[in-house]
């Protein structure tokens, strides 16, 4: 028998006999007539049971979320409901069968449920009955179907790579899996299929993709969970521009098809990493609004203000952002909250000026009229503008104002909600200096090709070496990372040497790639758009958990399955593991 779904029923089906299955969303008794909202995966249809019906008492006994089977005739509704796709018809019930009952629910199956997130996640199989989540998961299915077909059309070959692999230093902590047969040794879950996709290029596949699960043992946040999915792709014999063109097509076409928001046209704006940090304080800038970071260090080069004078003498910088026509919208209490925002990024404090006929603010009495006039000209200041100023080491200043920029734009409600503004951030530095550990570290992907290849390591300062690395960014979210890979073994080894790995250690940790590259490795590159983040932006969801079927909680626990869980003594013995507790 062909399965009939509720929302396929309409006036064209009048007088047809149908068999339907689903859950009781709601039951109403109106003067003897019983109306039942039957819900299946497609939506709701109304059932009608008259008092003389043989199933009347059974219908009266139904409760919310009972699972039922019903046979009946499609009839026209007297009182139509334009809010339902099936609102023109209802089902006159002939036969009714209860397939399963339902105990008292921990929360109502309703889009406006007030259940706590942890409760919803504990009973996720109930939570995904709600329309909102169900629509998100249906959309996920459609987007994945669309992307797969697009990749096939672009000539890519889908290949699944292993989930159990070897641990590697790729930036985040690995999830590790102990081996029973090789006691004391561990597998790792892949942070990404980085090495495998490069080996596929060595194997001659040229254009590979997969919808890949990735695992990172990091603290969850709104846009990151322990497990996520990405469209992993790699190409041989390509330039950076080739990969970026593919990425632009994927993002533009997917967003344009599934979102009703304005999508920034191709080609997307290109911004170098250094410019992104200078102008926006972040490598994932939100371009939907201006409010750029301005360097005003020169304005105060001869300042008598002790704070600014000391900053300049210690080779620091003084930067500002301007909240246009907003001075009267901020109270001292509001500004105190912003001060805490920059302090969390390491800044010593937040200075501000309110521009009017009389200049007021925290540093108004410390700066000269000439400096005020210089600021007015440099920042194009008008009356009622509010200038926020942070001074100190460059890295701290940029990060602080980057965070402040977002807070101010949100407070002033100037961020357009109807736009998906995409850009590409490229030319990342190959290395960045870790002040805490007094060593160099990779800025991005350690397998990236530096500009000028191995010659860059010989002829440039480490901080000046740029890499063929790039991120796709949308509305302040990193949507994809990628790079042209370094297929030269000597250059690869030198890069790892700079961050503290010996040639012997690197060859041991990456034995497969260092061996494979000896047998004819083509130049190659790729990228990995985040599937969950794409869905998150299309659906305006606040976090990834709302677009995943069975996500962990914000603390990283699977409250439904009870993971992570204890192992039995027998399991621990088989694995050769002893659990230490406390200070043991």
Secondary structure, DSSP 8 states (H G I E B T S, - for coil): -----GGG-SGGGTT-EEEEEEEEEEEEEETTEEEEEEE-SS-EEEEEE-TTSTTHHHHHT--TT-EEEEEEEEEE-SS--TTSTTTTEEEEEEEEEEEE-----SS-SSTT----HHHHHHTHHHHTTSHHHHHHHHHHHHHHHHHHHHHHHTT-EE----SEE----SSS---EEE-SSSTT-EEEE-SSSHHHHHHHHHTT--EEEEEEEEE--S--BTTB-SEEEEEEEEEES--HHHHHHHHHHHHHHHHHHH--SEE--SS-EEEEHHHHHHHHSSSS--TTS----EE-GGGGTT---HHHHHHHHTT-EEEEEEETT-GGG--HHHHHHHHHHHHHTT-S--EEEE-SSS-EETTGGGS-HHHHHHHHHHHT--TT-EEEEEEESHHHHHHHHHHHHHHHHHHHT-S-SSEE-EEEEE--BSEEEETTTTEEEESS-TTB-BTTTHHHHHHS-GGG-BBSEEEEEETTEEEEEEEEB---HHHHHHHHHHTT--HHHHHHHTHHHHHHGGGT---EEEEEEEHHHHHHHHTT-SSGGGGSSS---TTS-BTTTTBS----HHHHHHHT-----TT-
